[in-house]
């Protein structure tokens, strides 16, 4: 099969092709609103306080669209702990617009 950039993609079920496209989900854990002078003082080891607590819900976005709400978790078994999000609410895209 020719993998040239202008080669036509194979014909087939377009919905199957769409579901195999990777997307990036951004998890928002909180926001900080420091003064510029405080921002300029940040250095390695500095702590930037967010407007949320560790147990507060987090928001999941695809691009700038909110797609869900979740809770942060640590997956057991990884020596350093793997961070994950448990979905607690899927935002209805029809009512979110």
ABEGO torsion letter per residue (X at the ends): XBABAABBBBBEBAAAAAAABBBBBBBBAEBBBBBAAAAAABBBGBBBBBABBAABBBBBBBEABBABBBBBBBBBGBAAEBBBBBBABBBBAAAAX
